[in-house]
């Protein structure tokens, strides 16, 4: 879906709101286990993983790099650009037990399925969830409708800001 398609709903999230929501996620997670490490799904999971890791005092942070929104509008084919390091998988008994997976959003669940297959016993947490992806996460803060486009604070100035790498050379 594109942010301009009808009947798309817009949900702009400010930095303050995102920080509050990510801290709320950490609060919810705080009594649910002793986490050995965080695996954040890049790029959206980087900011909430930083907040959750600070709040829960988790120092071991790994990334899994999965690309799905290739044009910032439509979810396309998934590409695992960097899998989870095998040393971390081995630390977690080969199945992800004791690992916390963090992402900003679960949308259709495509990315979540790929990462869940890598770490089937990990605890999957997102700040936001849409109905199609919600069954794949264990903990989330806010559910939005499937036809809602979330505008994250790192995507916006006074209006949507494309990444510098996508701007025409001038």
ROKOLDREN-837054 format. One record per residue (C-alpha): x, y, z; residue in three letters. Coordinates in steps of 0.02 Angstrom, whole numbers, plus 32768, in hexadecimal, padded with zeros to 4 digits. Layout:
N
XYZala/...
//
This chain:
170
800080008000unk/803980AF7FE0unk/8024813F8058unk/7FBC81987FD4unk/7F4781077FA9unk/7E9181147FDEunk/7E4D80F0805Eunk/7EF880F380B1unk/7EFA81368162unk/7F8F8199819Funk/7FD98181824Cunk/806881FD8265unk/80D581D582FCunk/8141825B834Cunk/81EA8238839Cunk/819D82568448unk/810E81DE8427unk/8181815983E1unk/81F481668477unk/815F815584EEunk/811E80BF848Dunk/81CA806A8488unk/81DD80858544unk/8130803C855Dunk/816B7FA484FAunk/82017F94856Dunk/818F7FA28605unk/81227F1585C3unk/81B97EA9859Funk/820E7ECA8646unk/81B47E4186A4unk/81AE7DC0861Aunk/825A7D738620unk/83157D828631unk/834E7DB48585unk/83FD7D82854Funk/83FD7DF184B5unk/83967E5A843Eunk/838A7E388384unk/83497ED38330unk/82FF7ECE8282unk/834E7F58821Cunk/832F7FDD81FAunk/828B7FFE8255unk/82BC7F9B82EFunk/835B7FFE8311unk/830B808E8371unk/8295802783DEunk/83217FA883FEunk/83908034843Eunk/8308806F84B4unk/82D87FC084F0unk/838F7F8F8508unk/83AC80288574unk/830F800E85DCunk/832E7F5585F8unk/83EC7F638604unk/840C7EE98575unk/84B97F04852Dunk/84C37E7C84A8unk/846B7EBB840Bunk/846D7E668362unk/84197E9782BFunk/83BF7E36823Aunk/83AF7E98819Aunk/83127E768135unk/82DA7EE980A8unk/82227EEA807Dunk/81ED7F9E805Cunk/825C7FC37FC7unk/820980677F96unk/81C7809D8041unk/8117807D8005unk/80F87FCC7FCCunk/81307F2F8025unk/818F7ECB7FA4unk/81F37E2B7FA1unk/82537E07803Funk/830F7E02803Aunk/83787DCC80CFunk/840E7E3E80BCunk/84617E02815Eunk/84287D6D81C5unk/843A7D5D8282unk/84EC7D3282B3unk/84FE7C7782D3unk/855E7C988375unk/84C27CEA83BDunk/84527C5F837Eunk/84C67BE183D2unk/84C47C488473unk/84077C3B8470unk/840A7B7D8460unk/83F07B8283A4unk/83397BB683AFunk/83377C6783F5unk/83057C4284A8unk/832F7CD98514unk/833B7D4D847Eunk/82CE7DE68468unk/82A57E1683B4unk/82787ECE83A0unk/82297F29830Cunk/81C97FCA82F9unk/81337F7B82A2unk/80EA7ED5826Dunk/80827EF681D0unk/80567E5E8165unk/80C77DEC81CAunk/813A7DC18138unk/81D87E01818Cunk/81A27DBC8234unk/818D7D0D81E8unk/823D7D10819Funk/828B7D478244unk/821C7CD482ACunk/825B7C418243unk/830E7C718271unk/82E77C7C832Cunk/82477C19834Cunk/824D7C23840Bunk/827C7CDC8415unk/82027D5A845Eunk/81C97DCD83D1unk/81997E808402unk/81647F158399unk/812B7FC283C3unk/809C7FBF8345unk/80397F2F82FAunk/7FBD7F1B826Cunk/7F3B7E8F826Dunk/7F8E7E2081E8unk/80347E1B8244unk/7FF77E2382F7unk/7FEE7D658312unk/80A97D5A82F0unk/80DE7DCC837Funk/80DA7DA68438unk/80D47E598479unk/80A47F00842Bunk/80647FA88466unk/7FEB7FF083E6unk/7F827F9C8361unk/7F517FFF82C6unk/7EE07FCA8237unk/7F2C7F7181A1unk/7F0880068130unk/7F67808081A0unk/800F80C38168unk/807E80EE81FCunk/80EF818381DEunk/818381668251unk/81E281FE8292unk/828181CE8235unk/821F81D68191unk/81DF828781AAunk/820F833C81B0unk/817D83B381A1unk/814683398119unk/8185828F80DFunk/823F829980BCunk/8289821B8043unk/833381D88078unk/83C6823E8036unk/840181A97FCEunk/835F81B37F69unk/836A826D7F42unk/839B82987E8Funk/844E82D47E79unk/844F838E7E66unk/
//
